[in-house]
């Protein structure tokens, strides 16, 4: 992913969604091969991962799945509906 604007959009999407799940979390970003998107990981144990595609669709996986298992599901087209990240009042 060589377009800085695209990368920034993907990171922003991941940060915004993680903010709902874990406000103020420290996040790490992994750029996926073949311009498939990025993976944002919660730096603390048990925080899960959000894979973000170039179209801004996402897959959240709990920490029970390792990076490779989550990546395989993401590349196979599994996605988490964005409504799942809406804050409940």
C-alpha positions as CSV (number, residue, x, y, z in Angstrom):
1,X,0.0,0.0,0.0
2,X,2.0,2.9,-1.3
3,X,-0.6,5.6,-1.1
4,X,-0.2,7.5,2.1
5,X,-3.8,8.9,2.0
6,X,-5.2,5.4,1.6
7,X,-3.1,4.1,4.5
8,X,-4.2,7.0,6.7
9,X,-7.9,6.3,5.9
10,X,-7.5,2.7,6.9
11,X,-5.7,3.5,10.1
12,X,-8.3,6.1,11.0
13,X,-11.1,3.6,10.4
14,X,-9.4,1.1,12.7
15,X,-8.7,3.6,15.4
16,X,-12.3,4.9,15.3
17,X,-13.7,1.4,15.7
18,X,-11.3,0.4,18.4
19,X,-12.2,3.6,20.3
20,X,-15.7,2.1,20.7
21,X,-14.3,-1.3,21.9
22,X,-11.4,-0.1,24.1
23,X,-11.3,3.7,24.5
24,X,-7.7,5.0,24.7
25,X,-6.2,1.7,23.7
26,X,-2.6,1.6,22.5
27,X,-2.7,0.1,19.0
28,X,-0.2,-1.4,16.6
29,X,-0.6,-1.4,12.8
30,X,0.5,-4.1,10.4
31,X,0.3,-3.5,6.7
32,X,-1.0,-6.6,4.9
33,X,0.6,-8.0,1.8
34,X,-0.8,-7.4,-1.7
35,X,-2.5,-4.2,-0.7
36,X,-5.2,-6.2,1.1
37,X,-5.4,-3.5,3.8
38,X,-4.1,-3.3,7.4
39,X,-4.5,-5.0,10.7
40,X,-4.8,-3.0,13.9
41,X,-4.0,-4.9,17.1
42,X,-4.7,-3.9,20.6
43,X,-1.2,-3.8,22.2
44,X,-2.4,-5.3,25.5
45,X,-3.1,-9.0,25.9
46,X,-6.6,-10.0,25.1
47,X,-7.6,-7.0,23.0
48,X,-8.3,-8.5,19.7
49,X,-7.6,-7.3,16.1
50,X,-9.4,-5.3,13.5
51,X,-8.5,-6.0,9.9
52,X,-9.4,-3.1,7.6
53,X,-9.9,-3.5,3.8
54,X,-9.3,-0.7,1.3
55,X,-13.1,-0.3,1.0
56,X,-13.1,0.4,4.8
57,X,-15.0,-2.9,5.5
58,X,-13.6,-4.6,8.6
59,X,-13.3,-7.9,10.4
60,X,-12.9,-7.9,14.2
61,X,-11.4,-11.0,15.7
62,X,-11.1,-11.7,19.4
63,X,-7.7,-12.5,20.8
64,X,-8.6,-16.2,20.8
65,X,-7.7,-16.3,17.1
66,X,-4.1,-15.6,16.2
67,X,-3.1,-13.2,13.4
68,X,-2.9,-15.9,10.7
69,X,-6.4,-17.3,11.5
70,X,-7.9,-13.8,11.5
71,X,-6.1,-13.0,8.2
72,X,-7.3,-16.1,6.5
73,X,-10.9,-15.3,7.5
74,X,-10.4,-11.6,6.3
75,X,-8.9,-12.7,3.0
76,X,-11.8,-15.1,2.5
77,X,-14.2,-12.2,2.7
78,X,-15.6,-12.5,6.3
79,X,-16.6,-9.1,7.7
80,X,-18.1,-7.6,10.8
81,X,-21.1,-5.3,10.2
82,X,-20.2,-1.8,11.2
83,X,-23.4,-1.6,13.2
84,X,-21.7,-3.9,15.7
85,X,-19.4,-1.0,16.6
86,X,-22.1,1.5,17.4
87,X,-22.1,2.8,21.0
88,X,-25.1,1.7,23.0
89,X,-26.7,4.3,25.3
